[in-house]
Structures are given as structure tokens and as C-alpha cells.
Amino acid sequence: MKNKLGYIDVPKDYFSLEKDDKDIVCNSILEAMLYVLERNISKKIDQKKLLLDIIDSSITINEIDENYETAGVLLDIRKMIND
């Protein structure tokens, strides 16, 4: 059994949204993730690397679970971080 730390509620029409609307969704999720990290992870740890590791792991898990919409949103968030 896998431990799941949380879930992302992806709008059903995410992939048909305009880019600006997708960015709003992604930014909201990213802000929530950063808030949790900042409150619970030591400043000594590279939070950006940890965030990217969490996102990569979550993408893989969601692909395995065939949650392609969630994996796609996470991939968009990862692209945002790296831009």
C-alpha cells in the first residue's frame, strides 16, 4: 500500500483552459506546496530540490495510477519552476 500525503483536485476542463487560466491553477497548487514546505522543512534543506523531487515522484505515481490529468498538471508546474 502506498502512502499518499495529499491529493490535487484538478479541474475537469484543465487541458482545455487558456494558458493564463492554467497558470492560475498551477500557481495556486505551487503556492500551497511551498507553504507546506516552508512550515515543515528546515531552511538548511534545499527546498527547491526537495520540491522538484516531490513533484517528480508524484508525476511517476500518478502515471502508474493512470491519473494522467494530475500528472499533466504536475508536469506543467515543474516546467513553471524551471523557467
N, C-alpha and C positions, 0 to 999 in steps of 0.2 A: 504494500500500500504506500502511495506517495503522500508526503506531507505537503499540503498546499497552504501557503502563507496568506493568500488572498486571491481575489479574482478581479477581473476587469470587465465591466459591463459595457460592451461595445454596441454603439447604435447600429441597428439592423441595416441601415442605409449608409453606413460609413463609407463604403467604397464608391458610392455614387455622389458623395458630397463634393462640393467645390474645395479646392486646395485650402483656402482660408478657413473653412469650417473644419476640415481635417486637422489643420494646425491647432485650432482651438481645442479640439478633443485631445490631441496628443499633448499639448501644453498642460492641460488640466491633469491628465494622468501623470505626466512627468513631475509636475509640482507636488502632487500627492506623494509620489515615490521619494522625492527629495526631502520632503517634510519628515517622513518616517525615518529616513536615513540620518538626517541631521539630529533628530531627537534621540536616536537609539544607538548610533555608531560613534565611536571615539574619533575625534578630529585627527588623531595620529594615523588613521587608516585612510588610504586614498579612496575617497568616496566616489569619485568619478569612475575609477576602475571597478570598484565594487558594484556600482550601479550598472555598468556595462556588462559585467559578469552575470548579474541577476537577470538582466534583460535577455542576454544570450541564452541562458539556461531556460528562461520562461518561454522563449521562442521555440526551443527544441521540445520542451514538454508539451506545449500547445500543438505543435505539429504532430507529435506522436499521438496525442489525444484527438487529433483531427479537428482542432479548434482553429481553423485557418484564418478566420476573421481576427481573432485575438492575436495570433502570430503576426498577421499583417500589420496591425496597429503597433505592436511592439517593434516590428522592423522599421516602421515609419518613425517611431520615437528614437530608435537607435540612430537612424540617419540624421535626425534633427540634432542629436548630441554631437555627432561627428562633423557637422557642417560648420 
